[in-house]
Every structure is written in C-alpha cells, then in structure tokens.
C-alpha cells in the first residue's frame, strides 16, 4: 500500500481553515468585540460619574474654604476685641496706680 502524502506544519498553516472554523472564529471575534464594547461603555459611564462627583467635591471644598475663611475672620475680630479690652483694662490699672 502506498503511503499517503503528509503535509508539513508550514504547509498546513498556508491552507485555508475549514468553513466551520471560520464561522467559529467569526463568532468568537463578534462575541469578544461585544464584550469589549460593553466594557468600554461601562468605563465611559464610570468616567462620567467620576467627573460629576469630582465637580461636586470641588464645589464642597470651595464652600468649606469660604466657611473656614469666614470663621477665621470672625476669630480675628474677636481676638482684636479681646486684645483691645485687655489693653483697656491694663491702662485702667496703670492709671489707678499712678
């Protein structure tokens, strides 16, 4: 019996895949593409949410800064009043001793 001819790996690689393999590959590529698109849409939603939250956080930080500045101004005014009162008391004490 004559030996059937065998093909090398290189020759096999050059042969087109059978039609059902092409269909499976096409189906697989389509599925992977859909998964990638879904993942990209999810990431885009996440990016939008992060941008939105970032903006909200920035607004809150600005409000806190303004509030802190107002409190500082109030404390500075109170400090100034206390210092004036303390100097007035010291002057009164100095005047009574003199």
Rosetta blueprint (number, residue, H / E / L):
1 X L
2 X L
3 X L
4 X L
5 X L
6 X L
7 X L
8 X L
9 X H
10 X H
11 X H
12 X H
13 X H
14 X H
15 X L
16 X L
17 X L
18 X L
19 X H
20 X H
21 X H
22 X H
23 X H
24 X H
25 X H
26 X H
27 X H
28 X H
29 X H
30 X H
31 X H
32 X H
33 X H
34 X H
35 X H
36 X H
37 X H
38 X H
39 X H
40 X H
41 X H
42 X H
43 X H
44 X H
45 X H
46 X H
47 X H
48 X H
49 X H
50 X H
51 X H
52 X H
53 X H
54 X H
55 X H
56 X H
57 X H
58 X H
59 X H
60 X H
61 X H
62 X H
63 X H
64 X H
65 X H
66 X H
67 X H
68 X H
69 X H
70 X H
71 X H
72 X H
73 X H
74 X H
75 X H
76 X H
77 X H
78 X H
79 X H
80 X H
81 X H
82 X H
83 X H
84 X H
85 X H
86 X H
87 X H
88 X H
89 X H
90 X H
91 X H
92 X H
93 X H
94 X H
95 X H
96 X H
97 X H
98 X L
